[in-house]
Amino acid sequence: MSVLKIKHVFTIIFSFGVFAAYAQIATTADLKQKLAAAKTDSDRMQILADQSSSYQDVNPDSMVYYAQRVVLLSIKNRNIYPADFEVDALALLAGQLWYAGNYPDAQETYFKALAKAETIGDPILVAEIYNGLAAVNRNEGNFRRAIYYYSKSEALARHLPDNGLLLAAIIDKGKAYEQLGILDSAFIYVQESMAIIMSKHHNKNVTGGGIHAEMGIIYSKMGKEKLADDYFRLAFQLNSAINQHRLLARSYFEFAEHFDRYHQRDSAIYYATKGLLMDKKYHYLVQQLAASTLLSKLYNERHNIDSAFKYQQLMIGIRDSVFSLDKITRLQNLEFNEQLRQREVASEKKLAAQERKENIQYALIAVGLFIFTTLFLLLSRSFITNSKWIEFLGVITLLILFEFINLIFHPFLEQLTHHSPALMLLALVAIAALLVPLHHKLKKLATEKLIAKNKEIRLKKAKRTIEELGGEK
């Protein structure tokens, strides 16, 4: 597999929240055989990424382990493969850490990927990472921060043709608004997402029923019980049809919340228990936390103290594991440090822009001085010089002009070449190759005119001298 073919191969395999199915590409045994037979690190990175995905819902530790191996290989080949390989590998690892419920490590890894992605200037990579950071914040309950990152991803993705990034961002942005109780905004984003899915996939069940369950929640909170019920049951069918275990388990829990909202406790217990059993089977810690919390509340309302205590203990154990005080503090510190970094980056960009503006002004002044001097030489009717002066001034002008063009186009060349020194050099050589012939033609033209002007001045002076001598006689 060539380097170009696996560009962006490590984009996050699963959805952030309610969107897009993942698929086990091959069995673990098949992937191990392929890994043993792989001849290049690029092939190994692809296989390891697939292997990491194959352990989702099976073994979270193995899932993370193989993603870590992808990162190690990308670092090993840092000077061989494009820089976005390492960013994609970090994004893959961060996504798998998120999937495993390790939010502090996921957030830290996303921030590392973001810092590298910003230097590359690839909007797809940056938008992917913003979606990941939003998912971390939404799952930890920081919904407004999640909306902030989803909005940043949305702003980038809306300008990109036919990509799933916009869909992932606006679906889960709608989910975050719903969780905040801002139902009008939630409805707008979820409705737009459903329209995009219908337009893109028509009647094919590609993404499962996550978005339908989300619409069910919105209608449930709006008081439209029957519509909510219909959407939830459709979500079950769509999720089951393509083995979307995570979304199916969560939709069971969300249906339980719906029944609890309408004071149907028995149905709420039934679906919350059904969701919890799936959560345990597939190691969905955060969903186990939500389901056990609801079950503890429901059994307590029924005065079933033993069951209420049982689920409360499960809830406390998971909460201490996933959302301990130390982990929450670490998440907050990571976010604070990232905000400081972003401020420093913004400040550096502002200073660089100001410096570039000043350099362009200096270059314009230098070019203006040369043009003025050249025009003076060409238009003067009494100044006598030789071609060496014009050659010297021509070289100086060429250097000034080249630096001026470099100042103007340098940011665009950096983005176009992804900061590749070799490509930057080729671009600058190409510019020089265009300037040098043009410079020679202008210099020749100016020199010829200058020599002709000097000859004319000399002839006039000679005639005047002869006339004066003749008059003296």
C-alpha positions, -999 to 999 in steps of 0.1 A, spaced: 0 0 0 15 34 -10 18 63 13 -7 83 -8 -33 55 -5 -33 55 32 -35 93 37 -63 100 62 -67 62 67 -67 67 105 -97 90 106 -119 81 136 -136 48 128 -167 51 150 -193 78 155 -193 106 181 -226 98 198 -256 92 176 -241 88 142 -225 64 118 -218 27 123 -184 11 126 -177 -23 111 -154 -50 120 -133 -52 88 -119 -87 94 -116 -112 122 -88 -109 146 -71 -140 133 -72 -127 97 -57 -94 108 -29 -112 127 -20 -132 96 -20 -100 75 2 -82 101 28 -110 100 29 -109 62 31 -71 59 63 -58 43 61 -20 50 52 1 80 25 18 61 8 -16 56 13 -24 93 -3 9 104 -34 1 84 -37 -34 97 -31 -23 133 -58 4 129 -82 -23 116 -72 -46 144 -79 -19 170 -113 -15 155 -120 -52 156 -116 -52 194 -143 -26 199 -171 -41 220 -149 -71 227 -118 -60 246 -112 -23 253 -77 -29 265 -67 -46 233 -85 -19 213 -64 8 229 -32 -13 227 -33 -17 189 -41 20 185 -10 28 206 11 6 182 -2 27 153 10 58 170 44 43 177 49 33 141 38 68 129 65 83 153 91 59 140 84 70 104 80 107 113 108 117 88 95 94 61 57 98 59 37 131 57 31 148 90 -7 141 89 1 103 94 11 110 130 -19 133 135 -43 107 122 -27 80 144 -30 102 175 -67 109 166 -73 72 163 -58 65 197 -77 94 213 -110 81 198 -104 46 211 -95 60 245 -128 79 244 -146 47 234 -131 29 263 -143 56 287 -108 70 295 -116 106 290 -86 124 305 -62 104 283 -85 109 253 -86 146 258 -48 149 263 -42 129 231 -67 150 212 -49 181 223 -15 167 211 -31 159 177 -47 193 175 -14 211 181 2 191 153 -28 194 130 -28 232 133 8 234 120 -2 213 89 -32 235 82 -55 207 70 -91 216 78 -103 179 77 -78 169 104 -87 198 126 -124 193 122 -121 156 131 -102 165 163 -127 192 172 -155 165 169 -135 142 192 -129 169 218 -166 177 217 -175 141 223 -152 139 253 -168 170 268 -203 159 261 -198 125 277 -183 141 308 -214 164 310 -198 196 298 -224 203 272 -216 240 265 -180 232 259 -190 204 236 -212 228 216 -182 251 214 -160 224 197 -189 211 176 -194 246 163 -157 250 154 -159 217 135 -191 227 118 -175 260 107 -147 241 89 -168 212 76 -195 234 59 -169 244 34 -158 209 25 -176 189 -2 -194 156 7 -179 146 40 -193 130 71 -176 155 94 -204 180 91 -230 153 98 -212 141 128 -208 176 142 -244 188 137 -260 156 149 -242 156 182 -244 193 185 -282 188 184 -278 161 211 -258 185 233 -285 212 229 -311 185 238 -292 176 270 -291 212 279 -329 214 274 -326 239 245 -351 219 224 -357 243 196 -320 244 186 -318 206 191 -347 200 168 -332 222 141 -299 204 140 -313 169 143 -338 177 115 -311 190 93 -290 158 100 -320 136 90 -324 155 58 -287 150 49 -288 113 57 -319 108 36 -304 127 7 -271 109 9 -282 73 16 -319 74 5 -336 44 21 -305 24 29 -298 18 66 -262 28 68 -260 49 100 -284 29 123 -311 45 144 -292 68 167 -306 100 151 -342 85 153 -337 79 190 -325 114 194 -356 127 177 -376 105 200 -361 122 230 -368 156 217 -405 148 210 -407 131 244 -394 163 261 -418 184 240 -447 164 253 -454 145 221 -456 110 236 -469 91 206 -444 106 181 -416 98 206 -427 62 210 -428 57 172 -393 71 167 -378 50 195 -392 18 181 -379 27 146 -345 33 162 -345 -2 177 -352 -18 143 -325 2 125 -299 -4 152 -306 -41 154 -305 -45 116 -269 -35 114 -257 -47 148 -252 -12 162 -249 -26 198 -238 7 214 -266 28 199 -292 0 205 -282 -2 242 -283 35 246 -317 38 228 -331 12 253 -319 35 282 -333 66 265 -367 48 260 -366 40 297 -361 77 304 -391 84 282 -413 60 302 -400 75 334 -409 110 321 -445 98 316 -446 79 350 -447 44 335 -423 29 360 -425 -8 350 -417 -1 314 -389 22 324 -374 -5 346 -378 -31 318 -359 -10 291 -333 4 315 -324 -32 326 -323 -43 290 -300 -15 281 -278 -22 311 -273 -58 302 -261 -49 268 -238 -22 283 -222 -48 305 -218 -73 277 -200 -47 255 -181 -28 282 -199 6 277 -190 21 311 -206 55 307 -239 40 295 -237 15 325 -234 46 347 -265 62 332 -286 30 333 -276 21 369 -284 56 381 -319 55 366 -325 20 379 -314 30 414 -339 59 413 -367 38 399 -364 10 425 -361 35 452 -394 50 441 -409 15 443 -395 12 478 -375 -18 467 -345 -10 488 -323 -41 480 -325 -35 442 -321 3 447 -289 -3 468 -276 -29 443 -277 -4 414 -265 24 435 -234 5 444 -228 -2 407 -234 35 399 -209 46 426 -183 21 415 -184 32 378 -186 69 387 -155 66 409 -137 47 380 -147 71 352 -154 104 369 -132 104 400 -123 138 414 -87 133 402 -99 126 366 -123 156 366 -95 178 379 -71 165 353 -97 172 325 -102 207 338 -64 213 339 -59 200 304 -87 222 291 -72 253 309 -37 245 295 -52 242 260 -69 275 263 -36 291 273 -19 275 243 -46 288 220 -42 323 233 -4 320 227 -10 307 192 -34 336 185 -9 361 199 19 347 178 -2 348 147 -11 384 154 25 394 159 36 374 127 8 392 107 20 426 120 56 418 112 47 405 78 27 437 71 57 458 82 81 438 60 58 442 30 57 480 36 95 481 38 97 461 5 73 484 -12 94 514 0 125 498 -15 108 490 -48 94 525 -49 129 540 -44 143 518 -72 115 528 -96 121 564 -88 158 562 -93 154 543 -126 128 568 -139 152 596 -129 180 580 -149 158 573 -179 141 607 -180 170 630 -170 181 650 -200 215 658 -185 226 628 -164 253 607 -180 260 572 -167 270 537 -179 253 503 -182 271 489 -150 250 512 -128 218 499 -143 230 463 -140 238 468 -103 205 484 -96 188 456 -115 203 429 -93 193 447 -62 158 451 -75 155 414 -84 165 405 -48 140 430 -34 112 418 -57 119 382 -49 117 389 -12 86 409 -16 68 381 -35 81 356 -8 66 378 20 32 379 2 29 343 -8 48 325 20 17 318 42 -2 304 12 28 283 2 31 269 37 -6 258 36 -3 244 1 29 224 8 19 214 44 52 230 56 73 205 35 108 221 31 113 203 -2 80 215 -17 86 250 -4 120 251 -20 106 239 -53 79 266 -52 105 293 -45 127 280 -73 97 281 -97 90 317 -87 127 326 -93 127 308 -126 99 331 -137 115 363 -123 150 359 -137 141 359 -175 117 388 -169 144 407 -151 169 401 -179 145 414 -205 137 445 -184 174 451 -177 183 448 -213 155 472 -223 164 497 -197 202 495 -205 196 500 -242 174 530 -235 199 544 -210 228 540 -235 208 555 -263 199 584 -240 236 589 -229 247 588 -265 221 615 -274 233 636 -245 269 632 -255 262 641 -291 243 672 -281 271 683 -258 297 677 -286 276 698 -311 273 725 -286 310 725 -279 318 726 -317 294 755 -322 310 774 -293 345 768 -307 333 779 -342 318 811 -328 350 820 -311 369 819 -344 
